[in-house]
Amino acid sequence: MGDSVKDKVIEIIAEQAVLEPSDIALDQSLEDLGVDSMGLVEAIFSIEEAFDISVPFNANEPEKSAFDISSVSAVIAAVEKLVAEQTA
């Protein structure tokens, strides 16, 4: 399951960044990739829809959110955690 979550999250982020998934590095932040706050909100909605999860995210204060968006790998880990919690 891990690879499919990773691939889908990268695909969603790449779409928002207007990049190819192969251009996305796991250690990059969304800001590095050119994803602005509106793009971030769009990505969160896409992630929720793709995985049928609810992301605990405060777009106005991301530093107060339990959902880590500091890097691509952090987003993937957070989504994997939510998916695992949902199926548990």
Protein Blocks (a to p, Z undefined) as FASTA:
>chain_A
ZZmmmmmmmmmmmmmnopafklpcfkbcfklnopafklmmmmmmmmmmmnopacdddfkl
mmlpcbdckbmklmmmmmmmmmmmmmZZ
